[in-house]
């Protein structure tokens, strides 16, 4: 039945993701922690389109780049200021009903990122990512206080 539905233009069939085997680090082998960030937005214009879903995956990897395991995941919806365009819903499967009333909790995102083991060479990249996220959040009308390399509690702009 799934095959028949997938051939139809009227249905989109999602398949269960089968986890790939992970590489185990050798006893005593160093591992590092990385964070994969994925966003879904209302369009492709970073200046005017809004984030509607944020996904983060915290994972361990070996110095040669092999994934050693997934530590944690984070996912949140965000209601945009205008309805999600139909072509975005068709592409992502995210509807206005799914995001209604949801806001991304910046404190929760900050806590998720802060608990990652970030090595010194990645420090500048982490700062750039945070500054970019801060600018994006401010552009969407939610202000954050910036304390050095940390994002503080969110506040409404003009408050």
TAZI-V501145 format. One record per helix or strand of 3 or more residues. SS is the DSSP state (alpha for helix, beta for strand). FROM is the first residue (numbers start at 1). LEN is the number of residues. If there is no record, write none. Layout:
ss->SS from->FROM len->LEN
ss->SS from->FROM len->LEN
This chain:
ss->alpha from->2 len->6
ss->beta from->31 len->11
ss->beta from->51 len->12
ss->beta from->67 len->11
ss->alpha from->86 len->7
ss->alpha from->96 len->4
ss->alpha from->106 len->9
ss->alpha from->120 len->20
ss->beta from->142 len->6
ss->beta from->150 len->7
